[in-house]
């Protein structure tokens, strides 16, 4: 089994390895091209500091959105999008992505909707939980037919499902202990952090994230296992 990953999957790479799943990372912002989907069993699209509508500044975003549409609509590939990958799913399938009225940065509450409580992706996940947020854009209007699975006080579409097994999650569930420090070195992330939490917030943010890391990683594992089962990939691995 082989997955195609746009950018890098964080802790999910450990779960792929444990299942013997090969994966190819495509770094579009570094000039990599998108390969044909033949031979791939799922598409994972991760985050980035750019916004989903910035095609002029980042021309590869248009190609990425076309590829997502092909994967989800035409190929019916299982899809997992996180942060920018969630927003790109919304934009690619006809939703509206725009600047949030207020940036959402910090360790904040996320609540499952009634549909989310029933969705297999969130089986075993608490109805309300803490999650790491670091974004200033959002899916303002979900695509037609999308099921909204989670929300927060500042963001109505924290998670959604389109079709049977295309999922997007605005909050970060791919975290490793090094994530906050690494992202703090990205100018756009650092600026958003300082503007929202105050100058010099990075060490405090990192310490808070590390304190929550066991719960974050536990839920990451559950999300991964649930995604594999709901998409039929787990059954194929066991066959």
N, C-alpha and C positions, 0 to 999 in steps of 0.2 A: 504494500500500500504506500502511496506517495501523495504528499500534500504540496500545494503551491502556496507560498506565503509572500505577501507583499510587505516588505520591511522585515522586522524580526519579532518572534512570538513570545519573548520573555520566558516566564516559567513554563509555558506550554511546551517548549522544546524538550524539557525533561520528561513530560508525559508522552510526547511523541516517541522519544528514545525508549522509554519503558515498554511501549507497545510495539517496538520494532518498525515504526513508521518512518520512512525516509521523507525528507522535506527539502524543497529548493526555495531559497530566499531570493527575491527579486527586489533590488534597491532602486526604485524608479527615480528617486531624487539624485542618485549617483549615475544615472544614464543607462541603467539596465533596461533591456527590452522585455516585453511580456511574451512568454512562450505560448505555443498552442496548448490547449487544455487536454489534448490527447495524453492519456497515461496518468492523469491526476484524478484523485478521488475526492478532493475537497479544496476549497479556496479559503484561506485565512488572510484578512486584511487588517493591519494594525494601525497605529497612530502616527502622528507627525505634527510639526508645528504650523504647517500651512493650513489654509482654509479650503473647503471643498469647492468653492466657486472661483478660486484664484487661478484659473486656466491661463490667463495672460502671463502671470509671473512664473507659473509652473506648468508648461504645456503638456507634460506627461499626465496631469490630472484628467484631461479629457479622455486619453487612451485608457486610463485606469477605470473610469466610469463606464466606458464602453465594454471593457473586459468584464466588469462586475455584472453588467446587464446580460452579457452573453452567458456567463457562468450560471447565474441564478435563473434567468428566464428561459434561455434556450437549452442549456446543458442540464439544468436542474441539479447542479452540484450542491452538496452541503456547503454552507457558507457561514463563517463566523467573522464579524467585523467588530473591532474595538476602537472607541473614540473616533478618530478620523475615518476608520473603516466602517463604523456605524453611520456616520454622516454621509459618506460616499454611497453606501447602500441606499439611503434615503434619496439622495440626489439622483442616482442612476436610475431609480425606478419611479421617478415622477413626483417625489415629495419635494418639500421646500426646506432648504438649509440656510440659515442666516445667523447674524450676530445675536448672541443671547442678550437679554435686557440687562443681565448682570453676570459677570464671569463667575464660574463655579470652581473654586480652588480650595482644597483642604480635605480633611477626613470628615465626611458628611453623611447624613442619613439618606438612604434609598429605600423606597417602599414598593413592594410588589402590588400590582393591580390584582383584581379578582382573576382576570385572565392569566396573569403571571403565576398566581398561586396554583392554577390548574395546569400550567404548561410543563411538559416534561423537562425542559431545560432547567427549571428551578426546583425540581424535586429535591427535598432535603435542605433547601435554603430557607432561612428564617424570613418571615413576612416583612420584617424591617431589619436593616443591617447597615453597618458602616462601610463606606467605600471611599477610595481615593479618587478625587475629581481634580482635573487640571485642564479646563477648556473654557473658551470664550465664545464658541459657536454651538449651535444646536440644531437638531431636526425640529424645525418649527411646525411643519405639517408632515405627518407620516404619509407614505405613498398609499394610494387607494388599496384597500384590502389588508393593509398591515394591522397586526394585532399588537396593541401597546401592552407591554408586560411589566414595566416598572416605571416609576416616576420619582421626582424629588421636589421639594418646595420651589426650586429655581428652574427646573427642567421637566417638562411634561412627558418627554419621551426619553426615558433612561434606558429602556430596552424595548425591542420590538421583534416580532417574527413576521416574515413574509413567506407565504406558501407553507410548505410542510417543514422545511429545515434550513431556511436562511434567517440567521439571527444577527442583530446588531445590538451592541451594548455601549452606551456612552461612557459609563464609569470604567475605571481601569481594574481589570481582573487578572492581568498578566504579570503582576509585580514580582520582583525579586528584591532581596535586601539592598542591591546596588541601584535600583531604579531611580529613586528620587535624586540621589547625588549625580547620577549620569545626566538626567534630564535638567538638573539645575545648571549644567554647563551649556545648555542650548539657549541662546540669547532670548528667543521669543518666549520660552517657558519661564526663564528667570525673570523677565519683565512682567509677565502675568502674575507670577508669584509675589513679586515685590509690590505690585499695584494693589493686589487683593489682600495680602496678609501683612504687608509692611516691609520696609527695608530690613534686610538681614534675617528674613524668615526661614531661609533654607535649612539651617541646622535644626530649628524647632520642628519644621515640617518633616524632616528626615527622621528625627527621633520619634515623633508621633507615628509615622508610617511603620517604623521598625517595631514599635510596641504592638501594633495591630497585625503585623505580618503573619503570625501563625493563623489567625482567623482568615486573613486574605487568602493565604495559600491553601487552607482547607477548603474554602469555597471555590477557589480556582479549580481544584481537583474535582470537586463535585460537578461544577459547570462542564468541565471537559468530559467527564464520564457520562453525564447526562446527554451532552451533545452527541457523543459517539453512539450511544444507545438510540436516541431519538432519530438520528439520521440513518440508522441501519449499518453504520460503519463497524460498530462493535460486533455485530452478528457476522459480518463478512470476515472480520479478523479471526473469529473463532471457527469459521467453516473449514 
